[in-house]
């Protein structure tokens, strides 16, 4: 049995990220229908960071691969819980505040 098991959402996220990168698509905030949210002045605005951005940020800072993601509510705030696997086989769990992007 493979000791490294990936969850389906992580595999889909990785595939979609690869496709977006290959197409040169901009990293903009989108609503459920794929359109960017626009403010009064027409500039793209959003509340915090997406799960995809949190994954990329954690992987880059920790030099590890995300193997599982969860979205939880902590005291009324959306938090991404990411489990990463380092090249040395160490499991790292981080929490990323979706509103601020702060990783802990």
N, C-alpha and C positions, 0 to 999 in steps of 0.2 A: 504494500500500500504506500502511496506517495505521502511522505510526511508533510509536504507543503500543499495545503488545500486552499484553493481560492474560492471565495463566495461568488455566486453568479453576478450580483450587482458590480463587484469590483472588476470582473472580467469584461462585462459590458461597458463599464466606464473606461477601462483601458482601451478597448476597441474603438469606442467613440472618440476618445481623446486622440488616438492615432489618426483616425480619419480626419478630424478637424485640423490637426497639425499638417497633414498631407495636403489638405485643400487650402491651407493658408487662411482659414477662417479667423476673424477677429475674436478676441476674448471679451465679449460684451455681456452684460447682464441681460437675460431674456426672461420673459414671462412664460407661462405655460404654453402659449401659442407660438413661441419662438421670436416674438418681437421685443426689441429693446425697450425698456421703460424710459420715457423722456420727461424731463422737467420742463418748466415754463420756458427756459431759454433754449430748449431743444437738445441740451447735452444729456448723454446717457447718465442715469442715476440709478442707484440701487441701495438696498439695505444690506450691508455686509458682504460676505463672500459666499460663493457656491461651494458645494461639496467637492466638485472637481478642482476648484482653486485650492481648497484646503488640502486635498490629496497631493497636488503638485507641490505646494509649499512644504508640507511635511516630508515628502520624499526628498526634496532638494536639500532641506536643512539637516535632515538626519541621515542622509545617504543610505536609505533603506527603501524597500518596496511595501506599499500598502497591501495587506492581504485580507482585510476585513474593514467594513465601515458600518457605523450605526449612527442614527440621528436620534438624540434624546432631548428631553425638556428638563433643564435644571433651573429651578426657581424662576420659571417663566421665560427662560432664554433658550434658544435653539443652540445645541452644542453637537458638533461632529466628534464622535469617538472613533479614532483610527487605530488599528493594530498594524504594526509594521514589522517586517522581518529584515534584520540586517544581513550583510554578506557573511558575517561570522555566525549566523544562526540565532542571534539574540532577538527576542520578541520585545517590542517597544509599544507601549500604549500611550497615546496622547489625546488630549481633548482640545478642540479648536472652537472658540466662541464664534458662531456664525455672524454675529453682528459686528464684532471688532476685528476678527481674524487673529486674535491673540491665541497663541498656542501654549498649553501647559501640560 
